[in-house]
Amino acid sequence: MKKVSIDEKCINTIRCLAMDAVQKANSGHPGTPMALAPAAYSLWTEHLRYNPTNPLWFNRDRFVLSCGHASMLQYAILHLTGYAISIEDIKNFRQLDSITPGHPEHGITPGIETTTGPLGQGIMNAVGMAIAEAHLAAIFNKPDHKIVDHHTYTFCSDGDLMEGASNEAASVAGHLGLGKLICLYDDNHISIEGNTSLTYSDDVTKRFESYHWHVQNLGDLGNDLQAISDAFKNAKEVKDKPSLIILRTHIGYGSPNKQDTAKAHGSPLGEDEIKLTKKFYGWPENEKFLVPGDVKKQILKAVPAGNKMENEWNKALANYQKKYPELHAQFKQYLKQYLPKGWDNEIPIYKASDGAKATRSVSADVINAVAPHLPWLIGGSGDLEPSTETMIKSSGYFAKERYEDRNMAWGVREHNMVAASSGMMLHGGLRPYAATFFVFTDYCRPAIRLACIMKLPVIYVMTHDSIGLGEDGTTHQPIEHLASLRAMPNMHIIRPADANEATYAWREAIHRTDGPTILVLTRQKLPVFDTAKVASAQHLAKGAYVLSPSKKKKADIILLATGSEVHLILEAQQRLEKAGISASVVSFPSWELFRLQSPKYRDSVLPKDIKMRLAIEAGASQGWHEWVGDSGKIIAIDKFGSSAPDKDLFKHYGFTVENVVNTAKKMLKRKS
């Protein structure tokens, strides 16, 4: 091994671990870790605040690898700096049950702040983390005690910036002046198909300056540790703008035949090329997964340094508790997010005499009833608050001058709204909700999917749930959305049928801690069920329940529905009774919650010996056969909607009491 500085030796260790791991897995992306190793080394050894022995120390800096395909860069530096990632874990890169999967995954690997797979998601998560830091700092910091004081760093690639979502993230961050957000852009000019000049000629400096970012373009200094370190230092000194550091790097750096080519991007370099590259580094050519002793000694200085930083913060927090005991108690409440006694006492209880109510409006009532008791609840809408009704009325909009406020004005940026909400949840201390029209989950889907993968209890308030959108027409009427989102693992979807079900839907969403919940709410007003005549809405927590039992011990038919269609089957039950048909009415707001119930309870709601079952839902029929069986029928919509008043549309698509009654009679072969 040729004599090099200890810094260069550490950097080459990162590079060689990345090459060896990708080669052993016969899969992965070695080139970007090789190019970004100096930047990662500089950040982890000189700037990043972290404690390897306690990866979840609250006042740590957050790091997000938005170019998640370069995961071996992060695994290598985490291993070297003392996180609980062994050399065996590095050797098991991309293998079954390994803690070093192909892309960074939150909850699997120590030190990984978020799951970054699809490009662009990571930078949006980072924006959410920076928002959370700014909000908590504004609430809890005092001139003499800064207990929330850390940065969010993210590394991103050409691919991240090509994805349109990055525009939303950059626009929001610049508008909000998130000075604690620092992004390093790996300008390596290479993507899978070849040189980025094939498709990409953005002036990134001008682009981000137009978004009100502080931009440093270092040019071709990807291996200049001093220049990189100075850039991080300069970025930290800018308080009122997020920072972008543009760094021209060389993918596959040191590879004689593959540097600066697409061949270094997404596949192993090959044994012969690795040997040639190691020779260029002055590394033992036949050594694999080598971590020299002096490298361990150098980088493991992070452990005592991290322990010292956390201990100093703990002392500062103890002093804060003495001087500001009430704020300290509130700070603990934000971090723990426990539900105080009586937190839901002010949620309204609605009566039939109150008149019909849109469940979106009931949602607004719930938000404002619980907001004073759950100060860590924060959220907003994608420029649709007057329609989604998600404003916390006791607070203003979160803004550059008012980071302490709780209403997020995301603008028409649904991609960023949902991904940044995940970032806020991941940061800790906040419980976000995000709202838009249900059809626009099409924009939100990648971030919703990642929230499901990470089991983040973000709450999605999705209004205008079906053809009730009426005149807005086909493009704005969600038809297939319930079915497609029900297919997403770890998701809970709740479509309440009346005002009281909507209040219990919110309760269920707030109680949930192991994944996201979508509240699917109506634009149109729905009758409030008469609680003297039907079962209590509190049974919503079980996913489905007998809202109105049949008059006979054994019903002739079971009518099942969700949301706005439940009132149809209640009225249909009465008409069928007059025709001598006994029907049981089941409100079915959440399939996922129902699946969690015991077989005994499920059989009590849907007795196995009653084969005649009729489901009604103003959405796609897909999935309903699980509940109605082979003998059942479904009144649904398996084509796109139309533009017309909502009442006309419901009639046109068969969502009428008459159609429910006639369909039930046909199933039972009874004459009208």
N, C-alpha and C positions, 0 to 999 in steps of 0.2 A: 504494500500500500504506500503510494507516494506521500510525501509530507505535504499536508495542507493545513490550513487553519482549522481550529476546532469547530468554528461556525460552519465552514464548508463541509467538514466531515459529518456534522449533524445533518446538514441539508442532503448530502449524498446518501446518508442512511435512510432518510425518508424516501428518496427516489428509488433506492434499491429494494426497499421493502415493498413499494408499490409494484415495481416490475416483477419481483419474485412472486408476490401474492396473485397477481393477475395471470402470470404464466402457469402457476400451480393449478389455479382454478380453470385455466383454459378459457377464461371469460373475463371481460372487464375493460376498463379504460385506464391504461397506464400513462398516457401522454400528458394529460393535464396535471396529475400529481407531480410528475417530473418537472413540469414548467413552473408550478406554483409553490414548490417546496421552499424556496427562499422567502416568499411572502408569508407562508404559514409559519415558518420558523421565526421570522421577525415578530409577527403578531403574538405568538405564544410565549416567546421568551422576553419580550420587551414591553408589551402593551396590554395584553389581555389579562383581566382580573378573573382568576378562577382558583378553585381548590380541588385538586384531583382526588383528595380523600373524601370530599363531600361535594359531588357534582351538582347538587341542588341547593347549595348555599345561595340564599336569596339575592344578595347584592353583587353576585357575579356578573361579569359581562356576558352577554349572549352572543354565540356565534352560530351562524346559519350558512351551511354550504348549499347555496341555491343550485349550483351545478352539481347535483347529487351523484351524477355518474362518476365523479372524481372522488368517490367515497374513500378510496384507499389513502388519499392525502390526509383525511381526517382521522381515519383509523390509525395510521402510522404515527401522527403527532400525538394523538391521545395515548397510545401505547408508550411512547417515549417519555411523555410528561407525567406518567405515573397513574393514569386512570386504570381501572380494573379491566384492562384488555391485554391478555397475555400474548406471547409470541405464537402460542398454539392457536389462539383466536385469529391472529393474522394469517396463519397457515391455512385456516379453515374458511378463508374468504369465499363468500358466495355458496357455502355448503349448507345442507339441511340442518336446521336447529342451531346454526352458528350465530354468534352475536355480532358478526361482521357481514351483514347481507349486502347485496349488490348496490343498493342505495341506502343512505342513512335512514334509520327508522327509530323514531322516538319510542322509548319504553323498552327497547331491546338492548341498546348499547349505551353504557355510561358515557355521559358527556354530549350525547346527541340531543339537541334542543327541539328538533322537529323532523318529521318525515318529509324528505325532499325527493321527489321522484320526477313528476312532470315539470319541465323547465318553466320558470317564472313563479312557481308557487312559493319557493323559498324567500325570494325578495319581498313578496307580499306578506308572508309570515313575519319577516323582519320588521316591516312597517308597523304591524300590529304590536309587536314587542316594544318598539320604540314609543308607540302611543301609550301603552300601558305604563312604561317607565315615566313618561312625562306626566301622565295623569296622577299616578301615585306620589310622585315627587311634589307636585303642586299641592296636594292635600296634606302630606305629612312632613315635608321638610321645613325646617326652621333655619334662620341665618346661622345659628350656632350648632345645628344638628342636621346633617344631610344623611338620613338613613336610607333613602332611595337615590342612588347616585351611580349609575353604571351605563355603559354603552351597549349598543347592538351592532355587531359587525356581520357583514355578509360578503361572501365571495360569489360573484356571478360570472356567467360566460356569454359568449356571442349568442348562444341559443336562448338564454334567459332574456336578453334584450331584444331579440327578434320576436319573441312571444308578445302579443299585444297586451297581455296582462301586466307586463313590466311598465308600460306607459301609465296605466292606472295607478300602480304603486308609486312611481316616481312623482306623478302629479299630486297625489294626496300628500306624500311626505314633504314635498317642496312647499305646497300651500300651507301646511301646518307648521313649517319651520322646525322639523324634528332634528335638532342639532346633535342629538346623541346617536344618530344613525349614520354609520360609515360603511360604504360599499366599495369593495375592490373589484374592478371589472377586468377580467382576464382576457385581454385583447390578443388572442393567439392566431386569429385569421383562419382557423380551420374548423370545419364541421364535417359531418359524415360523408357528404358528397364530394368534398374537396375544399378548395380555398373559398373563404366566405365571399370573395369578390364575385362569385357566381350569382349571388342574390342579395348582397348586403353592402351598402355603401353609405350608411348613415354617418353623419358628423355627430358622434356621440357627445363630444364636448358641448357643442351648441345646443344639442337636444336637452341635455341635463341642465345647462345654464338657463335655458328657457323655462325649465321647471323650477327655477329658483334654488338650484343646488350649488354648493361650493365644489368646483371641479379642479382637480390636479391631473394633468396629463403628463406622466413621467416618460413617455416614449419607450425606447428600447432599453429599459433598465431593469429587466426582470430578474437579473442576478446581482443587482447592486443593493446590498443589504442596507447601506447607509441611506441611500435615496428612498428606499421603501420605508424604513423606520422614520425618517424625517417626514414623509408624507402622512403616515399615521399620526405622528405628533401634531402636524399642522391641522389635520382634520379634527383632532380632539380640541383644538383651540378655537374652532369655529362653533359658536354656541347657538346661532339663530338659523342655521341652514343644515340640511343633511349634506353629507360629503360623498363625492365619487372620486376614487383614485383609479385612473386608467393606466394599466400596466401592460406594455407590449411584452409578451412572453413567447417562448418557442416551444410548442408542443413536442413532447418526446425529447426534451433537451438532452444532448449528449449522444443520441443515437445516430451513428454515422450514416445510416441509410434511410431512417424513417423520421428524423427530426423535421418539423414543419411540413409534414404530410398527413393526409387523412389516415394513413396506415398506423399512425401512432395513437389514433383517437379511440377506437372502439374495439380493439382486439389485442391479444398478447403480442409482444414484440418478437417472440421466438427465442429459443435458447441461444442460438448463435449470435443474434443481434444483442441480446442481453449481455453476453460475454464481451462483445466489442464495446458496448456502452460502459460497462464496468471498467474496462481498460481505460477508456477516456477519462473516467472519474479517478483513476488510480486505485481502483477497488480490487480486491482479490476476485479473479474472474470466475472461479468455481465455487465460491462461498455463496450460500443462499440463506436469506433471513438473518444476515449478520448484523448484530448491534454491538459495536466495539465498546469496551469498558469505559473509555474516556467520554464517549458519547452519552452513555447512561448517566455518568457522573455529572456531565454538563447540563443535560436537559432535566434530570430529576431534581435540580435545584427548585423546580416549580413546586414540589411538595411542601418543603418548609416555608417557602414564600407564600403559597396559598393558605396554609394553616395560619400564618401570621396575619394575613389580610382578613381572614374570617374572624380570628380572635379579636382583632382591633375593631371590627364592625360590631361584634357581640358586646364588647365593652361600651362602644358608642351607643348601642341600642339600650343597654342597661342604664346609662346616664340619661338617655332620652326618656326612659320609663320614669325615672325619678323626677325629672323636670316637667314632663308632659304626660302624666299618667293616663288621662282620658284619651289622648291621641294614641298613646301606645296600645291601650286596650282596643281602640278602633282598628289600629294597624293589624293586630292579631286577628281581629274579626275578618278583615279583608283577606288575610292569608289563609285562614281556616275555612272561611265561608260557611260557618255553621248557621243554622236557621234559629234565630232567637225565638223564645216562647212568644206565641201570639203574633208571629210575623204575618199570618194570613187572616187575622181577625177582621180586618177592614175590607176584605174582598166581599163585594156585594152578594146577596142572595136574591135572586130574581123571582118574581111571581108572575103567573099567567096574566094577571090584571095589569102588569107593567106594560103590556103590549109587545109587539114583535121587535126583535133586536138583531142587528147584524153581529155575527160573532167577532168580526174585526173590531167593532166598537166596544164589545165586552172585554176584549183583550186590552184595549186602552184603559178601561176601568181597572183591570187587574194590575197592569203595570204601575199605575199611579197609586193604587192601594198598597202595594208591597214595596215600592221604591224607597220610602222613608225608613223601612225596617231592614232593607237589604241594600246598604249603600254601595256595595260592590257590584250591583247590577248596572250594566251600562250597555247602550246600544243605539241603533238608529236604522235608517232606511236608505235605499238607493234612490234618493230624490223623489220619494213617494210618500213622505210622512202624512200629508193631508189625506191620503187614501189608505195607507196601512195603519194610521193612527197609533204610532209608537212613541210619541213624545213623552218624556218625563217632565211634567209641567212645572215641577219645582226647580228645574235646572235649565240652564241655557245650552247653547251648542258648544261642544268641545272646539276650541279654536286656538290659534297661536297665542292670543292674549289671555285665553281662559282655559288652560289645560285641566282645571279642576272640574269643569262641567261634564255632564254625563250623556248628552245627546250627540250621537255621531251623525254628521251630515256627510254621507259618503259620496253624494253626487251620483251621476249615472255611471257607476263603476261597480257593478255587481260582482265581477271576478275578485276585485280587491277587497270589497266589503266582507265577503265571506272568508277569504284566506286571511285577511288581517284580523278578523274576529278570532280565528284559530290561533293566530300569533298572540293576541291578547290573553286568551285562555292559557296558552302554553307558558307565557311569561309568569303567570301567577298573580293573585290578588284581585282579579276581576272575573266577572261572569258575564260574557257578552251575549247579546241577542242581535240578530240581523234580519231585516225585513225587506220584502219586495213582493211583487205579484207572483203567484205560484208558478205561472208559466215561465218566469224568468229564472227558475231554478236551472234552466238550460245553461245560463251563463255561470251559475254558481256550482254546477255539478262537480268539476274536478276538485275544488276545495272542500265541498261537502263529503266527497268520497274519502279524501285524506283525513277529514275529521272523524269519519267512521273508522278508518284504519287505526287512528290514534286513540279512539274512544274518548273524544273530547266532548264534554257536556255543553256544547254551544247550543243555543236555542234559536231556531229559525222560525220567524213569524211570516208565514206565506199566506197572503190574502187573495181575494178574487179567485176562488178555488175552482171554478168550472165554467159552464156555459152561462152562469149567472152574470158573467161579464157582458153578456148581451151584445150591444151594437158595436163594440170594439172588434168583434168578428173572429175569424178562424185563427189568426196569428196570436191572439191574446187569450185564447180559451184553452186551458190545460186539459187535455184528454188522456194522454198516455202517461202523464206524470206520476199519478199515484202508483200505477203498476210498476213503473220503472224504478221509482225510489223505494218501493217495498222490496225490490229485489236486492237492495244494497244491504249487506250485512252490517249489524250493529246500529242500524237506524231505527228509531221509533217514530212512527207517523201517527198523529192524532187528528182526526177530523171530527170535531164536536158537532152535535146536532142541535143544540140550543144554547142559551146564555149560560145556564148553570153547568152544562157539560164543558163549556169553554173555560169557566173558572177552574174546574177540576183538571182540565188539560194543562193549564198553566201551572197548577200545583204539581202535577206529575212531572212536567218538564223541569221545574226547579228542584224537585227532589232527586232527579236522576243525576248520577255522578259518573256513569260508565259509558257514556256515548251521547251523541246529539239527538235532539228531538225536533221534528218539524210539526208546527201547529198549522193546520190547513183550515183557513177561515173564510167566511163568506163576505161578499160585498152586500148581498141582499139581506133584508131583515127576515128572521125566522121566528115563528111562534115560540113562546116560552111554555114548556110543558107544565101542566098542572100537577104539582107534586102531590096533591091529594089523590090523584087518580093513577099516577105512574110511579115507577121505582125512582129512588133518589139518584141524582147524577153522580154522587160520590162513587158509585159502582164503575164509573169510567176507568178507574185505576186498574180494573181487571180486564180492560180491553174490549169486552163485550158483555152485555147483561140483558136479562129479560126486562125490557122496559114496561111491557104490559102483557101479562100472561093470558093464555086462552081461558075461556069460561069452562071448558071441559078439562078433565084431568089430563087427557092426552089430546094435544092439538091435532087438527087435520093437516095443518101446514104451518111452517115457520117463515115469517117475513123478516128479512135481514136488510139493514141499510146503514149508511154512514151519512153524517153531515145533514145537509138540507133535505135529503130524501127521507129521513126518518119520519118527519111529520106526515108524509104521504102514506106510509105504511100504517101509521096510527089511525088515520082516517079510514084507510082501506080495511083495517081490522073490524071497525064498527059496521061497515057496509057488508062485509062477508058474514058477520054474525047474524045480520038480518036475513041473509040468504041461507042460513043454517050451516055455515062453515065456521069452524072454530080455528082462529089463528093466534099464534104466539108472535109477539113483536119483539125483535132483538135489535137494540142499538149496538152498533159494532164500530166504535170510533177508532180502535187500534188493533190491527191484526197481531202486531208484535207483542203487545201487552197480553193479549189473549193467549198467545202461544206459551207465555211464561206461567200460566195458571196450571193447577193440578188437573189431571185427566178427569177426576171426579167433578170438578167445577165445570170444565168444558162440556162434559156430558150433560150437566144440568141445564146448560144454556142451549146446547144443540144435542138433544137426545138422539142416540143412534137409531132408535126404532121409529123415528119420524123422518121418512125419506123425502117427503115433499117439502122442499125449501126453495124460496124465491128471494133472490138478492137484488137489490136496487141501488145503483150508484151512478152518478153522472160523470162517468169516466170509463176507461177501457175495462172490458170484462176479464181480462187476463188475471189469473190468480184466484178468482172467486170459486172455481170448481173445488178448491181445497175445502171450502165451507159448505157448498150446496150439494156436492157429490154428483154422481152420474144421473140421478133422478131429478136433480134440481134444475132451475131455470135462472137466467140472469137478465135483468133489464139494465142495459148499459149503453155506452156509446163506443162503437168500434170504427168510427170515422171522424174526420175533423169537423169542427163546429161551423157555425154560420153567423152572419151578421144580422141581428134582429133584436127586438126587445126581449128581455130574459123570459118573460112569461110565455111569449110565443115560442121561444126555443125549447123550453121545458115541455111544452105540449107537443111540439114537432117531434121531439126525440122520445116521446112516450113516457115522460115522467109526470104522469097524472094519476089520480086516485082511480079513475075509470080503467086505465090500462093495467094497473096493479091488480085490481079486482078481477078483471076479465082474464088476465093471464093465470091468476090463481085458480079460477074456475076451470079453465081449460086443463090445467095440470091435474085437477081432481076430477075432470070429466063431468063437471056439473053444468047444467044449462043456465044461461042468464035469466 
